[in-house]
Amino acid sequence: MIARTRTPAAVLVLLALCSLPASSIADHVNWSTDVESSLRSANESGRLVLMKFTAGWCGPCKKMEKETFSQPEVAALVNQEFVPVLLDADKNQALMKHLKITGIPALLVVSPEMVILNRMTGFQTKEQLFPKLQGDLSKFASSRQPAPVATASIPNTVQPQPGQPVARDAGSTPDPFGTVSMTQAASPQLPLEQQQQRSPVVHELPAFEGFCLPSVQESRSLVSGTPQFKLKYHGKTLYFQNAAQAEKFKANPELYFPMNDGTCTVTLVETGEAVEGKLEYAAMFRGRLWFASTQENMQKFVGSPAAYANALEAR
């Protein structure tokens, strides 16, 4: 787990960067090898993290550093808009396996909430990398804008797979797990007048904004589920990306279901109140998802995750 508390060390890093001559900043990226400090800095500043996996024996990695990251436009963009982190692949094999990185050089663009927004593998020229980074920044900035009131997180209608229309399976046999539906109903072609008379299918709104919990945990990305594959667990309706992910969850729900049923860990520890958390303020710790209800509480948790986790276990 990565701590994000505000510390003098983060300020010292900033001062050190500011003290460098302008020419040195313009022609190379100021990579940091302190992952925890860098992620803490990203969380506090709201900037994206650019993680680069490399190795001393990697020719393309050296070529990319020399030919791509030395370009003034690229270096300036990364130094100003990202928190750049350099990781040695040989020293971080467990992390690479966890992040499913199979080749280097590899670049990950990560949000301040530790969600992977983009992956790039292999040598990237300036012409290839620069627009990708600009695109990531643009998408991230757009995601930070408040959504209009009329826009719902989960649409009222979901486009089914071709030939696989979705309907609530009200007649399915209940099981101990509390399955709502994992079947696909037949949809015969009816005359137009009968189709117009049919009531529209209404889907129960899912928990966690309809994101697929196994996919989110495995990819560190926000992957949407679908009502075609849904389960009810702990009283919450969960959507999954596909049948395989639903079955994976069903086989080991505690591995993927958020701690404290998705309530805000910080609020629960500090006040005893059960306040619903948000996936945008989620963090991975001890192999589980922990939710917070606000950015401030997320920073508190990530600053001392073990303290909050142990406090809950002691309750």
Secondary structure, DSSP 8 states (H G I E B T S, - for coil): -------HHHHHHHHHHHTS-HHHHHTS---B--HHHHHHHHHHHT-EEEEEEE-TT-HHHHHHHHHTTTSHHHHHHHHHHEEEEEEETTT-HHHHHHTT--SSSEEEEE-TTS-EEEEEES---HHHHHHHHHHHHHHHHHHTS---TT--SS-SS---BTTB-----TTS---TT---B----------HHHHHHS--------SGGGB-HHHHHHHSS--B-EEEEEEEETTEEEEESSHHHHHHHHHSHHHHS-GGGGBBHHHHHHH----B-EEEEEEEETTEEEEESSHHHHHHHHHSHHHHHHHHHT-
